[in-house]
């Protein structure tokens, strides 16, 4: 299947993430430059009692090692999902900032837990162009309540934050949401790093929708629709309502997998870069996904709507969005069904979605049911 691509050409006038305003190439290049520069600072840890875990840069969470535990740290931002909430509020009068608060936590915590960390403390960074943004007390309370709920769902304390007013830098009508999270791994045997074996199973856990990735592209689609975010997708929900479903937080699932001593080789938070993120491990593996094993529709209605009304090529959709999958686990095939049962007991939809294979030095994601292949050169995060 090497080199296979979509069997159909891109639809005329189709959208992609780059033309909608987000080009990952310079962003990823800057990230790699930062990783190189950051590596020159590790010597300062020599007097702290901590050591940098080798090979950690380029992973979702940064790790510090002590004699009896690891510390994990993540800084992340919400992106532009709150702009969708603002647009829907103008059209309907409904406030979605409780969901936005949960989303802000989820984008940090779901990265943090990829190494097996237990979240401990989370901080909010809420920057505005004008302090008057907080005069809408209901919206502000909903944001705070949602952030607190996200912390509770993660098993972590809300430890503080910062609320700068940056006039001239941020639009007075908007807020930029981000934050940081710290977690621990103790005992050290609970650390999950890439230790993938030939034949490992891939278990998927469903998402609630787009989560916090690809919203710039979704906003471009809304601009093309006569009814914008109010366009119906199902008989009961609009485009905007489906986009604003709060992200799933997978922290409890990760801890239960580790408590059960399943042989988890790697966790993947399915966010930026879509299904290409499945090949985040640096070593050469082929990750083959069988769409027929998914319960119900293999692609949820929201994503089919995005593909049709963008229009967005199916390959671009899988390269940008989670396509209904928020989390992936690579683990020993004998543990796969137990993993699925744990996920389902926590209310997640989960299934065995594929397997990992060794094909010489090839690194790729294959989706035969869609005739899509992402080779190694389509993902460069290190």
C-alpha positions in Angstrom: 0.0 0.0 0.0 3.0 2.3 0.0 2.3 5.5 -1.8 -1.4 5.0 -2.0 -3.6 8.1 -2.1 -7.2 9.1 -2.3 -8.9 7.4 -5.2 -10.9 10.6 -6.0 -9.6 14.1 -6.8 -10.2 17.0 -4.4 -13.6 18.6 -5.0 -13.6 21.9 -6.8 -13.2 24.9 -4.5 -12.3 22.6 -1.6 -11.0 24.0 1.7 -8.0 22.8 3.7 -6.4 23.9 6.9 -3.7 25.9 5.1 -6.1 27.9 2.9 -8.4 28.6 5.9 -5.6 30.4 7.7 -3.4 27.8 9.5 -0.2 26.5 7.9 1.4 23.9 10.1 4.7 24.0 8.2 6.1 27.2 9.7 4.5 26.4 13.1 6.2 22.9 13.2 9.5 24.4 12.0 9.4 26.9 14.9 8.6 24.1 17.3 11.6 22.1 16.1 13.8 25.2 16.4 12.5 25.7 20.0 13.3 22.0 20.8 16.8 22.5 19.7 17.3 25.7 21.7 15.6 24.2 24.7 17.9 21.3 24.7 20.8 23.7 25.5 19.2 24.5 28.8 19.1 21.0 30.3 22.4 21.4 32.2 20.8 23.8 34.6 18.9 20.9 36.2 22.1 19.5 37.7 21.5 21.2 41.0 17.7 20.6 41.2 17.5 16.9 41.9 15.8 16.4 38.5 17.0 15.1 35.1 15.5 15.6 31.7 14.2 12.3 30.3 16.2 11.6 27.1 14.2 11.6 23.9 11.2 13.4 25.5 11.3 16.6 23.3 8.7 16.3 20.6 6.3 14.2 22.8 3.1 15.6 24.1 4.3 16.2 27.6 7.7 17.2 29.0 9.2 14.9 31.6 11.5 15.4 34.5 13.0 12.4 36.4 13.8 12.2 40.1 15.0 9.2 41.9 11.5 7.9 42.9 9.1 9.7 40.5 8.6 11.7 37.3 7.1 15.1 36.9 5.1 15.9 33.7 4.4 19.4 32.5 2.3 20.7 29.6 1.4 24.2 28.3 -1.5 24.4 25.8 -4.0 26.7 24.3 -7.7 26.4 23.4 -7.3 27.8 19.9 -10.3 29.5 18.3 -13.2 27.4 19.6 -14.5 30.3 21.7 -15.0 32.3 18.5 -17.6 29.7 17.5 -19.2 30.1 21.0 -19.3 33.9 20.4 -21.0 33.5 17.0 -23.6 31.0 18.2 -24.3 33.3 21.2 -25.0 36.2 18.9 -27.4 34.1 16.9 -29.2 32.3 19.7 -28.5 34.1 23.0 -27.2 30.8 24.4 -23.9 30.8 26.4 -21.5 27.9 25.8 -18.6 29.1 27.9 -19.0 26.3 30.4 -18.1 23.9 27.6 -15.3 26.3 26.6 -13.9 26.1 30.1 -13.9 22.3 30.0 -12.3 22.4 26.6 -9.4 24.5 27.8 -8.6 22.0 30.6 -9.0 19.1 28.2 -6.5 20.4 25.7 -3.8 20.5 28.4 -4.7 17.4 30.4 -5.1 15.0 27.4 -1.6 15.9 26.4 -0.3 15.6 29.9 -1.6 12.0 30.4 -0.1 10.5 27.3 2.9 9.5 29.4 0.8 8.0 32.1 0.9 11.1 34.4 -1.7 11.7 37.0 -2.8 15.4 36.8 -2.1 17.3 40.0 -2.4 21.1 39.3 -3.8 23.1 36.5 -3.5 26.9 35.8 -5.5 29.1 33.5 -4.2 31.9 31.3 -7.1 34.1 30.2 -5.9 37.1 28.1 -8.3 39.8 26.9 -7.9 43.0 24.8 -10.1 44.9 27.2 -11.0 44.1 30.9 -14.6 44.9 30.0 -14.8 41.4 28.5 -15.5 40.2 32.1 -18.4 42.6 32.5 -20.7 39.9 31.1 -20.9 38.2 34.5 -22.9 35.2 33.3 -20.3 34.4 30.6 -17.4 34.8 33.0 -19.1 32.6 35.7 -19.8 29.9 33.1 -16.2 30.0 32.0 -14.9 29.6 35.5 -17.4 26.9 36.3 -16.4 24.9 33.2 -12.7 25.2 34.0 -13.4 24.0 37.5 -15.4 21.1 36.2 -12.6 20.1 33.8 -10.2 20.1 36.7 -12.5 17.9 38.8 -13.0 15.5 35.8 -9.1 15.4 35.5 -8.6 14.7 39.3 -6.6 17.9 39.7 -6.7 21.1 41.6 -7.2 24.5 39.9 -4.0 26.1 41.2 -4.2 29.6 39.9 -3.7 31.6 36.7 -3.3 34.9 35.0 -5.8 37.4 33.4 -3.8 40.0 31.5 -5.5 42.8 29.6 -3.5 43.3 26.4 -4.9 46.3 24.7 -3.8 46.6 21.1 -2.7 43.0 21.0 -6.0 41.2 21.3 -9.4 42.2 20.0 -11.5 43.9 22.7 -14.4 41.5 22.0 -12.4 38.2 22.4 -10.5 36.2 25.0 -7.4 34.0 24.4 -7.5 30.9 26.6 -4.6 28.7 27.5 -2.9 27.3 30.6 -0.5 24.8 32.0 -0.8 21.5 33.9 1.5 19.5 36.1 1.3 15.8 36.9 3.2 13.0 38.6 4.2 9.5 37.8 4.8 7.4 40.9 5.9 4.7 41.0 8.2 5.2 38.0 7.0 1.8 36.5 3.8 3.6 35.5 5.7 5.7 32.9 4.4 5.1 29.4 6.8 5.7 26.5 7.1 4.3 23.0 7.9 0.6 23.5 5.9 -0.7 20.6 6.0 -4.3 19.4 5.2 -5.9 16.1 1.5 -7.0 16.1 0.4 -4.7 18.9 -3.3 -3.8 18.9 -4.6 -0.3 18.4 -7.6 0.6 20.6 -9.6 3.7 19.8 -11.8 5.8 22.2 -14.4 8.0 20.6 -14.4 11.8 20.7 -17.4 14.0 21.3 -16.7 15.9 18.1 -13.9 18.1 16.8 -12.7 18.7 20.4 -10.4 21.8 20.1 -8.7 21.2 16.7 -9.6 22.4 13.2 -11.9 25.1 14.4 -10.4 27.7 12.0 -11.3 25.4 9.1 -14.8 24.9 10.6 -15.3 28.7 10.8 -14.3 29.1 7.2 -17.0 26.5 6.3 -19.6 28.3 8.3 -18.8 31.5 6.4 -19.8 29.6 3.2 -23.2 28.4 4.5 -26.3 30.7 4.2 -27.3 29.9 7.8 -23.8 29.7 9.1 -23.5 27.9 12.4 -27.3 27.5 12.6 -27.2 25.1 9.6 -28.8 21.8 10.7 -26.6 18.7 10.7 -29.0 16.2 12.3 -32.7 16.5 13.0 -32.0 18.0 16.4 -28.5 19.7 16.3 -27.0 22.5 14.3 -23.4 22.8 13.0 -22.6 25.2 15.8 -24.1 23.0 18.6 -22.1 20.0 17.4 -18.9 22.0 17.2 -19.4 23.2 20.8 -19.7 19.9 22.5 -17.1 19.8 25.2 -14.0 17.7 24.7 -13.7 14.3 26.4 -11.1 14.1 29.2 -9.4 10.7 29.3 -7.5 11.0 32.6 -9.5 8.5 34.5 -9.3 5.9 31.7 -5.5 6.2 31.6 -5.2 5.6 35.3 -7.4 2.6 35.3 -5.4 1.1 32.4 -2.3 1.5 34.5 -4.0 0.2 37.7 -5.0 -2.9 35.7 -1.3 -3.4 34.7 -2.2 -3.7 31.0 0.8 -3.7 28.7 0.2 -0.2 27.3 3.0 0.7 24.9 1.9 4.2 23.9 -1.0 6.7 24.2 -2.0 9.1 21.5 -4.1 12.3 22.0 -5.8 12.7 18.6 -5.7 16.4 18.2 -3.5 18.6 15.8 -2.5 16.8 12.6 -5.5 14.5 12.7 -4.8 10.8 12.2 -1.3 11.5 11.1 -0.7 11.8 14.9 -0.9 8.0 15.1 2.7 7.9 13.9 4.0 10.3 16.5 6.4 7.6 17.8 9.7 8.3 16.1 10.6 4.6 15.3 9.5 3.1 12.0 6.1 1.4 12.4 3.1 1.0 10.1 -0.3 1.7 11.9 -3.1 0.1 9.9 -6.7 1.0 10.8 -9.7 -1.2 10.0 -12.7 1.2 9.8 -15.2 -1.8 9.7 -14.5 -2.5 13.4 -16.0 0.9 14.5 -19.4 0.7 16.2 -22.1 2.4 14.2 -21.0 4.8 11.5 -17.3 4.8 10.9 -17.3 8.6 10.4 -19.8 10.6 12.6 -22.3 12.9 10.8 -20.5 16.1 11.9 -17.4 15.1 9.9 -19.4 14.0 6.9 -21.1 17.4 7.0 -17.7 19.1 7.0 -16.5 17.0 4.1 -19.6 17.7 2.0 -20.2 21.4 2.8 -16.6 22.6 2.9 -16.1 20.9 0.7 -13.1 19.2 2.3 -11.3 16.3 0.6 -11.5 13.2 2.7 -7.7 12.9 2.9 -7.6 16.5 4.2 -10.3 15.7 6.8 -8.3 12.8 8.2 -5.1 14.9 8.1 -6.8 17.7 10.2 -9.6 16.3 12.3 -9.9 13.5 14.8 -12.8 12.1 12.7 -14.6 10.8 15.8 -11.6 9.4 17.6 -10.2 11.3 20.5 -7.7 8.8 22.0 -5.6 5.8 20.9 -3.8 3.1 22.8 -1.2 0.8 21.5 -0.9 -2.3 23.7 -0.3 -6.1 23.8 -3.1 -7.7 21.7 -3.9 -10.0 24.7 -4.9 -7.0 26.7 -6.9 -5.2 24.0 -10.4 -6.5 24.9 -9.8 -5.7 28.6 -8.8 -2.2 27.6 -12.0 -1.8 25.7 -14.1 -3.1 28.7 -12.3 -0.6 31.0 -13.1 2.3 28.6 -16.8 1.2 28.2 -17.2 0.9 32.0 -16.3 4.6 32.2 -18.8 5.6 29.5 -16.4 5.8 26.6 -17.2 4.2 23.2 -14.2 2.1 22.5 -13.1 -0.6 20.0 -10.1 -2.5 18.7 -9.4 -0.5 15.6 -6.2 -1.9 14.0 -2.7 -3.1 14.6 0.9 -2.1 14.4 3.3 -3.7 12.0 6.9 -3.7 11.1 7.6 -3.1 7.4 11.4 -2.6 7.2 12.1 1.1 7.9 8.7 2.4 6.8 6.7 4.7 9.1 3.1 5.3 8.0 -0.6 5.4 8.8 -2.8 3.3 6.5 -6.6 3.6 6.3 -7.5 1.0 3.6 -11.2 1.6 4.0 -10.7 5.2 2.8 -7.8 4.4 0.4 -5.7 6.9 2.3 -2.1 6.5 3.4 0.0 9.1 5.3 3.7 8.4 4.9 6.4 9.7 7.4 7.0 12.9 5.5 3.5 14.1 6.3 4.3 14.5 10.0 7.3 16.3 11.3 7.0 17.3 15.0 10.7 16.8 16.0 
